[in-house]
Amino acid sequence: MQRRFNRRQKPKAESKAFRINYEIRSPQVRVIDEEGNPLGVLATDVALKIAEEKELDLIEVNPKGEPPVCKILDFNKFLYQQEKKEQKNKTKAAEMKNIRLSVRIGQHDIDVRLNQVAKFFEKGHPVKIDLNLKGRERAHADLGKEIVESFIEKARVHIGEDKVQLDQPVARQGNGFFAIIRSK
């Protein structure tokens, strides 16, 4: 017998619901016109008449104020502005990118990874350089450290001496080495 699982849909993020026009319940509101000039505290029906005369909407932007604050604007334009503000407030955190090296890496592979580092720097991401030592390679840890250091120097030459900043110097981590670089 085959089981079927009911998959619940993820709840949609609640958008900030604004009361508009006749949805506003307060008897008096503080009104701001479309240019941003305050019109003062008015009765709700008077504010609605002013908005209708201008063929715009009365939007309650701060329901918790005493009295609530309303703006006279086109509602679709207002929603567009709110969406733009939210997008602007979302800042992208720089995501850490990884480059893996090995003791037996070839020159062509190093060149490919240098190009990857350059692309990551263009997008503003810091880069973590990892080198894992396996088996007998652990006996020659100094060689692994030299490879990571030489890769950082090659990155400085490839990308530009003034554009590569060493965030964390080469350090031992478990069975290998790592370093963190970022663009200036």
C-alpha positions in Angstrom: 0.0 0.0 0.0 1.4 3.3 -1.0 1.3 6.2 1.4 0.4 9.6 0.3 1.6 12.6 2.3 -0.4 15.7 2.3 2.0 18.5 1.5 1.1 21.7 3.1 1.7 24.8 1.2 4.1 27.2 2.8 2.3 30.2 4.2 2.8 33.3 2.1 4.7 36.1 3.7 2.2 38.5 5.1 2.3 41.8 3.2 1.6 44.9 5.2 -2.0 45.5 4.6 -3.0 49.1 4.3 -6.5 50.4 4.8 -7.7 52.6 2.0 -10.7 54.9 1.5 -13.8 53.6 3.2 -11.9 50.8 5.1 -10.5 53.5 7.5 -12.4 53.2 10.8 -11.0 56.2 12.7 -13.3 59.3 13.0 -10.4 61.6 12.6 -7.1 61.3 10.7 -3.9 63.3 10.2 -3.7 63.9 6.5 -0.7 64.4 4.2 -1.3 65.4 0.6 0.4 63.9 -2.5 3.3 66.4 -2.3 4.0 65.5 1.3 2.6 68.7 2.8 0.5 68.1 6.0 -3.1 69.2 5.8 -3.7 68.7 9.5 -6.2 66.7 11.5 -9.4 66.2 9.6 -12.6 64.2 9.9 -12.3 61.0 7.9 -15.2 61.8 5.6 -13.7 65.3 4.8 -10.4 63.7 4.0 -12.2 61.1 1.7 -13.9 64.0 -0.1 -10.6 65.7 -0.7 -9.1 62.5 -2.0 -12.1 61.9 -4.3 -11.8 65.4 -5.7 -8.2 64.8 -6.7 -9.1 61.3 -8.0 -6.7 59.7 -5.6 -7.0 57.3 -2.7 -6.8 58.0 1.1 -4.3 55.4 2.5 -3.8 54.8 6.2 0.1 54.6 6.5 0.4 54.6 10.3 -2.7 53.2 12.0 -1.0 53.3 15.5 -0.6 57.1 15.5 -2.9 59.4 17.5 -4.8 60.2 15.3 -3.9 57.7 12.5 -1.8 59.1 9.7 -3.2 59.0 6.1 -1.8 60.0 2.8 -3.6 61.1 -0.3 -1.9 59.1 -3.1 -2.6 56.7 -6.0 -2.7 53.3 -4.2 -0.9 51.4 -6.9 1.9 54.0 -7.0 2.1 53.8 -3.2 2.5 50.0 -3.3 5.2 50.3 -6.0 7.1 52.7 -3.8 6.8 50.4 -0.7 8.1 47.5 -2.8 11.1 49.5 -3.9 11.9 50.5 -0.3 11.8 46.9 0.8 14.1 45.8 -2.0 16.5 48.6 -1.2 16.5 47.6 2.5 17.5 44.0 1.7 21.2 44.2 1.5 23.0 41.3 0.0 25.5 39.7 2.4 28.8 38.8 0.7 28.7 35.1 0.3 31.9 33.3 1.1 33.2 31.3 -1.9 35.6 28.4 -1.7 38.5 27.4 -3.9 40.0 24.0 -3.3 43.6 23.2 -4.0 45.7 20.1 -3.6 49.4 19.3 -3.3 49.4 17.7 -6.8 47.6 20.5 -8.6 48.6 21.3 -12.1 49.4 24.8 -13.6 46.3 24.8 -15.8 44.1 24.1 -12.8 45.7 26.9 -10.9 45.0 29.3 -13.8 41.3 28.2 -13.9 41.0 28.8 -10.2 42.7 32.3 -10.5 40.0 33.2 -13.1 37.3 32.0 -10.7 38.8 34.2 -7.9 38.7 37.2 -10.3 35.0 36.5 -11.1 34.2 36.2 -7.4 35.9 39.5 -6.7 33.9 41.2 -9.4 30.8 40.2 -7.6 32.2 41.3 -4.2 32.5 37.9 -2.6 35.4 37.0 -0.3 37.2 33.8 -1.2 38.4 31.0 1.2 41.3 29.0 -0.2 41.4 25.4 1.1 44.1 22.8 0.8 43.5 19.3 2.2 46.4 17.0 2.9 45.7 13.3 2.4 47.7 10.3 3.6 51.5 10.8 3.3 51.0 14.4 2.3 50.4 15.2 6.0 54.1 14.4 6.6 55.0 17.3 4.2 52.7 20.0 5.6 55.2 22.7 4.8 54.7 22.0 1.1 50.9 22.5 1.5 51.5 25.8 3.2 53.8 26.9 0.4 51.2 26.1 -2.2 48.6 28.2 -0.6 51.0 31.1 -0.1 52.1 30.9 -3.8 48.5 30.8 -4.9 47.8 34.0 -3.0 50.8 35.6 -4.6 49.7 34.5 -8.1 46.3 35.9 -7.4 47.9 39.3 -6.5 49.8 39.2 -9.8 46.8 38.0 -11.9 44.2 40.3 -10.4 46.4 43.2 -9.3 48.5 43.8 -6.2 46.3 46.6 -5.0 43.1 44.7 -5.4 43.8 41.6 -3.3 43.6 41.9 0.5 44.6 39.1 2.8 41.8 38.8 5.4 43.1 35.8 7.2 46.7 34.6 6.7 47.5 31.0 6.0 46.6 28.9 9.0 46.4 25.2 9.8 43.0 23.7 10.0 42.6 20.0 10.7 44.3 18.1 7.9 45.1 21.1 5.8 45.5 24.8 5.4 43.2 27.7 4.6 43.4 31.4 4.0 40.8 34.1 3.3 41.3 36.8 0.7 38.9 39.6 -0.5 39.0 42.4 -3.0 39.8 45.9 -1.7 
